[in-house]
């Protein structure tokens, strides 16, 4: 699927170490994020001490203004609110939900190392901290395959433990933050009228401001990103076009009944993109 989803079925056989406490090397307080939306503002703690790659990826995108002006393209009452697709600047775009982060590097805020996003702007799944997808948590969306998260995230409104990467179910989404103020704003957003989970009146992410994170630079190193991928041709324009086409078909299929409605049928809160 080319659409970032929460709750899609996929099995990840990778075994990762589990840390019930912050990873070694965390000497500073975690960064804070102020989210300003058209419906109000809320704040969150970003878990750079627990999932440094996921947190650093998010902080880097925020600092470049990546999320500014994007719309929430999927909200479900009692479940979650999802945003982060660059194609959602047009709230009526049928491709909203199919985009991801740019293929450029970012700095790991824990150790200063340079991280390379893979083809399609993806990062690897960071399944190292047992933080459950409870109300108020921030979690990574994906396209239903391992290591396919990038820029799209969702804000849990319900207690969605079935989405935990360490749960027995197929849906695995690592948590990387917690809302500390303004949860009422997020709950209100999840209850707006929708059509096929898309708000009838667009909800815009005006800006996200990061505080308390070390300074870092993000640079364009496409050549390195390509070299680090499993296939040097996987980031070619032709292949990306093919993936986009596939994603478009999947979205139509989901809108009608299949993948999204299957997950939603089992539990509306369980099915996230």
C-alpha positions in Angstrom: 0.0 0.0 0.0 1.2 3.5 -0.7 -1.0 5.1 1.9 0.3 5.7 5.4 -2.0 3.8 7.7 -2.5 3.0 11.3 -3.6 -0.5 12.0 -2.9 -2.2 8.7 -1.8 -5.8 8.9 1.8 -6.8 8.6 4.1 -9.1 10.5 7.5 -8.0 11.6 9.7 -10.9 12.5 12.6 -8.7 13.7 13.5 -9.2 17.3 14.5 -6.1 19.1 15.9 -5.5 22.6 13.3 -4.0 25.0 14.1 -1.2 27.4 11.7 -0.4 30.2 13.8 2.6 31.2 15.4 5.4 29.1 18.3 4.2 27.0 21.9 4.8 28.2 23.3 8.2 27.2 20.3 10.4 27.9 21.7 13.3 29.9 19.3 16.1 29.0 15.5 16.6 29.5 13.5 15.5 26.5 12.5 18.0 23.8 9.1 19.7 23.9 6.8 20.3 20.9 4.2 23.0 20.7 1.5 22.2 18.1 -0.5 25.1 16.9 -3.6 24.0 14.9 -6.7 25.7 13.5 -8.6 24.1 16.4 -6.3 25.2 19.2 -2.8 24.3 20.6 -1.4 21.4 22.6 2.1 20.5 23.8 3.9 17.2 24.0 7.1 15.6 25.3 9.2 13.9 22.6 10.9 10.7 23.8 14.4 11.2 22.5 15.6 9.3 25.5 13.6 6.2 24.6 13.4 6.2 20.8 16.2 8.6 19.6 15.9 7.9 15.9 12.2 8.3 15.7 12.3 11.4 17.9 15.2 12.9 16.0 13.5 12.4 12.7 10.4 14.2 14.0 12.3 17.1 15.5 14.3 17.5 12.3 11.1 17.7 10.2 9.6 20.2 12.6 12.6 22.4 12.5 12.5 22.7 8.7 8.8 23.6 8.8 7.8 20.4 7.1 4.5 20.1 9.0 3.5 23.8 8.7 0.3 24.2 6.7 -0.6 20.5 6.5 -4.1 19.3 7.1 -5.2 16.4 9.3 -6.2 13.9 6.5 -7.7 11.2 8.8 -9.6 11.5 12.1 -11.8 8.9 13.8 -13.8 9.6 16.9 -12.5 7.6 19.9 -9.5 6.4 17.9 -7.0 8.9 16.7 -6.1 11.9 14.6 -3.5 11.5 11.8 -1.4 14.1 9.9 2.0 14.6 8.3 1.4 13.9 4.6 3.0 16.7 2.5 0.2 16.1 -0.1 -2.4 17.2 2.4 -1.8 20.9 1.9 -4.7 20.5 -0.5 -7.3 19.1 1.9 -9.3 17.8 -1.0 -6.5 16.0 -2.7 -7.2 12.3 -3.3 -3.5 11.6 -2.7 -3.6 12.9 0.8 -2.1 10.2 3.0 0.3 8.9 0.3 3.2 11.2 1.0 6.2 11.0 3.3 9.4 12.8 4.4 12.1 14.0 2.0 15.1 11.7 1.4 17.6 13.8 3.3 19.7 13.2 6.3 19.1 14.2 9.9 21.1 14.2 13.1 20.5 11.7 15.9 20.0 14.0 18.9 21.2 11.3 21.3 24.7 10.8 19.9 25.2 13.3 17.1 25.5 10.7 14.4 24.1 11.3 10.9 21.0 9.3 10.0 19.9 8.7 6.4 16.2 8.3 5.5 15.7 5.5 3.1 13.8 5.5 -0.3 10.5 7.3 0.1 11.8 9.2 3.1 11.4 6.3 5.5 13.2 5.4 8.7 13.6 2.0 10.3 11.2 0.8 12.9 12.6 1.6 16.4 11.1 -1.2 18.5 13.0 -0.7 21.7 10.7 0.9 24.3 7.5 -0.7 25.6 5.4 2.5 25.5 1.8 1.6 24.8 -0.5 3.5 22.4 -2.6 4.9 25.2 -4.7 8.1 25.1 -2.5 11.2 24.4 0.5 9.3 22.9 2.2 10.2 19.6 2.9 7.3 17.4 4.3 6.5 13.9 2.0 5.6 11.0 3.2 3.3 8.2 2.1 1.8 4.9 1.5 -1.7 6.4 5.1 -2.9 5.9 8.2 -3.0 8.1 10.4 0.1 8.1 7.9 2.2 6.2 7.3 5.1 8.6 8.5 8.5 7.7 6.7 11.8 8.4 3.1 10.7 9.1 2.1 10.4 12.8 -1.1 9.9 14.7 -2.3 11.2 18.1 -4.1 8.4 20.1 -7.4 9.4 21.5 -8.5 5.9 22.6 -6.6 3.2 24.5 -5.2 1.5 21.4 -3.1 -1.2 22.8 -3.7 -3.4 19.8 -1.4 -1.0 17.9 1.6 -1.7 20.2 4.7 -3.1 18.4 5.0 -5.6 21.3 1.3 -6.7 21.2 0.4 -10.1 19.6 -1.5 -8.5 16.8 -0.2 -7.6 13.3 -0.4 -3.8 13.7 2.8 -2.4 15.2 3.4 1.3 15.7 6.1 2.7 18.0 5.2 5.5 20.4 7.6 8.5 20.5 5.9 11.1 22.6 3.1 12.1 25.0 0.7 15.0 25.1 1.3 17.0 28.3 -1.2 19.9 27.8 -4.2 20.5 25.5 -5.5 16.9 25.2 -9.0 18.4 25.1 -8.1 20.1 21.8 -7.1 16.7 20.3 -10.2 15.1 21.6 -12.3 17.8 20.0 -10.5 17.4 16.7 -11.3 13.7 16.7 -15.1 14.4 17.0 -15.5 16.7 14.0 -17.8 15.6 11.1 -16.0 13.5 8.5 -16.5 11.8 5.2 -14.4 8.6 4.8 -12.5 9.7 7.9 -11.5 13.1 6.4 -12.7 16.2 8.2 -15.5 18.0 6.3 -14.0 21.3 7.5 -10.2 21.1 7.2 -8.1 21.0 10.4 -4.8 22.7 9.7 -1.5 22.2 11.5 -0.3 25.8 11.5 3.2 25.1 12.9 5.1 22.9 15.3 7.8 24.6 17.5 10.5 22.5 19.2 12.2 23.6 22.4 14.8 21.9 24.6 16.5 19.9 21.8 20.2 20.2 20.9 21.0 22.1 17.8 21.5 20.0 14.7 21.8 20.5 10.9 19.8 18.6 8.3 21.6 18.3 5.0 20.8 16.8 1.5 22.8 13.6 0.9 20.7 11.7 -1.5 23.7 9.8 -2.7 24.3 8.4 0.7 20.7 7.6 1.3 20.6 5.6 -2.0 23.8 3.8 -1.2 22.4 2.8 2.2 19.3 1.3 0.7 18.9 -2.3 -0.3 18.5 -1.4 -4.0 20.3 1.5 -5.7 17.4 1.8 -8.2 14.7 1.9 -5.6 14.8 5.7 -5.3 14.6 6.3 -9.0 11.7 8.5 -10.3 10.3 5.7 -12.3 10.0 3.4 -9.3 8.6 6.0 -7.1 5.9 6.8 -9.7 5.1 3.2 -9.7 4.7 3.1 -6.0 2.5 6.3 -6.1 0.3 4.6 -8.7 0.0 1.6 -6.5 -0.9 3.7 -3.5 -3.6 5.5 -5.4 -5.2 2.2 -6.3 -5.0 1.1 -2.7 -6.6 4.3 -1.4 -9.6 3.7 -3.8 -9.9 0.2 -2.6 -9.8 1.2 1.0 -12.3 3.9 0.5 -14.8 1.4 -0.9 -14.5 -1.4 1.5 -11.3 -3.4 1.7 -8.2 -2.8 3.7 -9.3 0.2 5.7 -12.8 -1.1 6.3 -11.6 -4.6 7.3 -9.5 -3.1 10.1 -12.2 -0.7 11.0 -14.7 -3.5 11.0 -12.8 -5.4 13.7 -12.4 -2.3 15.8 -12.7 1.2 14.6 -9.9 2.2 17.0 -7.7 -0.6 15.8 -7.6 0.4 12.3 -5.2 3.2 11.8 -3.3 4.2 8.7 
